[in-house]
Amino acid sequence: MLGSTHGTLTTDSRRARVIACGEQPSPVVHGRPADVDDLDVSGRPLYADAPDLDRFFRPESVAVVGASDAEGRPNTGITRQLIAWAERVGARLHPVHPTRQSVFGIPCSPSLAGLPEQVDLAVLLVGDPLPVIGELAEAKVKFAVAFASGFAETGAEGAAAQAHLAAAVRRSGLRLLGPNTNLNAFEKFRDDLDGPAIALITQSGHQGRPVFAMQELGVRLSHWAPTGNEADLETADFISYFSEQPEIGAIACYVEGLKDGRSFLLAADRAARRGVPVVAVKVGRTETGARTAASHTGKLTGADTVVDAAMRQYGVIRVDGLDELQDTAALLARARAPRAEGVVVYSISGGTGAHFADLATAAGLPLPGLSAARQAELHQWIPEYLSVTNPVDNGGHPVGDWRGRKIIDAILADPEVGVLICPITGPFPPMSDKLAQDLVDAAEQTDKLVCVVWGSPVGTEAAYRETLLGSSKVATFRTFANCITAVRAYLDHHRFVAAYRSPFDEAPRTPSPSFRKTQALMRPGQQLSEHAAKQLLRAYGIRVPREQLVTSAAAAVRAASLVGYPVVMKASGAQIAHKTELGLVKIGLTSASQVRDAYRELTDIARYEGISLDGVLVCQMVERGVEMVVGVTHDQLFGPTVTVGLGGVLVEVLRDAAVRVPPFGEDQARGMLGELRGRALLEGVRGGPPVDVDALVEVVMRVQRMALELGDDIAELDINPLMVLPRGQGAVALDALVVCR
């Protein structure tokens, strides 16, 4: 992540150091060094630089360093596969080996310097690729692949070796895939399949096998990027590249750890701008999964709640299983945008239709009831005693004759219907074969999505293998769950793309006046007192109660008169994190004597506990509203993140919160509130008035601005409680905690 964390260095100077001094590798945007308009207020890039990988996937010339034709050696099998791949893509292959005259009859060069031409891609079949990097640079090789293992996946020593390799690659100017990768990029792809293709990205090659095998079901694949340890080229690079390729309809990813959160978001943003769906399995949902992933790839998995939120924020469709990855990516790659969002379930069994409809409704799919006119039309061919509202039950017999196609066409003609799903739970040839053929024929004539769930565990039936899989229009699934997951992702993706506005376009480029006001408040490595923390909030326009900081009982009484009874009194000091537990908060004070007594008690407790105070706060008492929490934390992968949730003393018990990674727009801030389980509290419960949601959203947006501008200086910011008052009355930050980095 770009940017400095040293003291109170200003944002402007941070940006200057990043660009001019190379404190981190200088950002590159659109093939040139980033200028000030390409960076946000903390010096982070706002746009992804998509590498030109054409010559990686379709090189004109390839060098195989360490090539072999000696039987029994691992390099021999790899060399043989690379020769076949080079022939398929039309590349000239040059074996490189210091002691061989030829390999498989092809003249062999002792070094890269002796090659007859400049090569686009070098495949390194050597145990340690580091010594070869200099030769690659001298030969002006564009791309290299390193299969060698023993790097970051093995622990600290391997991570250090990988860091040396990455540094050498940066200096060389070439781009490296690996280390700890494999031959998946050089697989044989079927070239007899039509339609949009899936591009595959995996950090574990074996986990991509099920997606690759989908070619045998008629699903086209065009690329496979096995990123390995990502010393240089990473998942984000391939997402950016694939999103630009016109033949690619969807990108399927198996991700164990993200190399850099910012790069991933920029790549996802590029795909979202172009409407290219990205479907990802991201391991690390559990502590065990995270540990396993780290041991395998040597990269951070990140806090999973943040990863999950970041993916949703940029439209990346996260699925859990490889089967879901296959089915969801295949549907999104091949299906056109929906004409309508309504889903109709159509079956030859009332039980099947009801079961599927229950699952689909629980998953959030919209199942609108068909109009009375449409139902009357369907009852021309379906007995009156059967339901044709939605789901539609035909009773079985109509599918065996001319009525079957009439029913399907009538459903698809409904303007509210965008998706027709037909679950066929088992093969019954007099009905299922005719039904499958009618569905395929209808799909050829409509621009709406037709899905079939073929429930037979056998999968060898002609209706499945030939009729359904032979159609490029029908989306065929084997389970109810995968069909529902894929259709929901399909509708969500197109809804997301239609409304998407890149937050990077509107991200602040220059610091606000508030930023400069706050620099004197920062205390590197320390926690601010509540008084100082509230000054920070006030500087960013976040409302706090009327209050005064006092250092005597007499001053406390005067302050209470000015603030107005009743008042709250709180000890204020940099060492205090949880005042309530220590008895350092007194509420509902209504007289001068109570204020004097409270002052003495608070200072006595602080003295007994050894807590240094900068004074006692005498605060306006704010009671009527909903307590929320809004805060900033620093994620290892994504940097500053903003959280909003139900607040007060139960925040750690309820854990009802939503997260976003800046930058984000007001629509995302409102979306965070919609994710809360307790969102009904904001709308008013038990006769209570609805609260000022607009004011809450404004606070979230102002906290986001703080995260963007002060993210390098703040380790944690916690406004708890933020009292959100009835509609039109605003929101007040009753307490705040700030820990500086």
C-alpha angles and dihedrals in degrees: 000000000000123000139064130269098196116128118290098332106160122246092244091054091045089055092047092051093049093052102035106030102036094232083162125010104296113256116252121204125184090351097305136086110280118258128204094275091058094057133069125230092282096048097259120140117259097198134047119241104220110211116227100243097169092108091048095056096030107027123174092212133022131192119203107203109203094019115175141183096183109126116245096025119117091226090060095063091045092049091051091052092048092051090054092046093049090052091052094051094041097247128147110237124212119191115214121201130141096225107032128088094197141359119212087345094305116121110255126216120215091222143005090256090063096057116120093230143017109273129219098207133027119195110204114213093177132115094233116030095184097086090051096056094080091052090050090053093050090050090049093234112179101207138016136187121210117196095178118120131201097088132106092335089069100055140262098334092049091046090055090051090050091050089055090049092049092049091051091050091051091052092047098058094226125115119239131204111205148319105220092027132127146214098284093110088062098051122132109256122199111253097190097076124097135207133046114335137224118238113207129212120183137169090197112046096206091057090062095057096090092054092046090051091059088085086078087061092052099263113136122231121189108176141016120197113189099191100185114180094349098223085163121347109052141183091271092057092055094045089053092048097044092049088063096052112099095211094057116094098175141005118225118198137188105196126184099170136357116234094207127004096208093053090050093052092048090051092047088049090053091052092046092051089055095042094241110149118230115201117189142183104205113186122207101075089133132042090248092050091049093051092048093049092050092050090051101047104014093230135117117265093197128217102313095222089058093046090050093049093046091052093050090046092060098035099256107154109225118203130176108220137045089237089058090047090055098047098040095047092047093052094046092047095052107031123087122228112287120262089208136001099232116116121205122196113211124184146155090234128059091210093052093048094048092048093050093044091053092053093044093050092048088053091054101255112150110242105181120192113249117248121263090249092053092048091051090052092051091050088065086077103019122064115259094239092064122085117248098168098099124327094047114215115193095183094235106268099081092063091065096067143026092302093071096070092042090057094050093047092049093052092048091049091063108106091217092058120088100156131037116195121191117187111202103189097190142357116272102162099205087060111013097052094050091043092051092050092047091051092050092048092048091048089057090057100045137065090214126098118263117192129186128193108206102199101184111120090212101063096189097100117123091231088060104033098040111019103037101029089042090064121086090193103055117073106218125199135178099211137043092228096055092047092052092046092050096045092048090050090048093054093041092050096052092044089050095048093048091056099033119129115173110242089207091068091062099035113126114262098187132042120262123237086253090065093059092047091057100051094089090054095058118106109186112229094003139101117242122231117251089254092055092042091054090049086057091052092046090053088058093049097257111145119240128181123273103270145152132208111228136181102197139046091242091052089049091056092049090048092051090055090052095044092044130240136305097052140177121224123203135175111243121207141131094245097056118099103156110027097172094060090052094049092247096133127077120185138190097027110171107173143045092247092054090049093050092048091046092051092053093046094049094049092045092053091048091050091048092049092046093242119153113222132201087200144292122289118225104199140185110255112238114187115156114079146057118293113231135171124224120180152152126232131175116243118201092228106032103027118219115021129185123224130191126181148127108312143192125079094326097058093105092044099047096036088193102157143129127214135208133179114228135275100058136140133241090265089061091048090055089045089058090059090050090058094058117106089215096049090120087074088068091056094053127264133206092012095313118139122254112261131238100275092170090059091048091051090049090054090050090052092048090049088051089055088052090050092052096046101033100029092112091050103040123068094180139003121185125182103188121186105019101180109216107202129208116294113297095016100089132222130286128206102224096180137009138189123196126182116190123217 
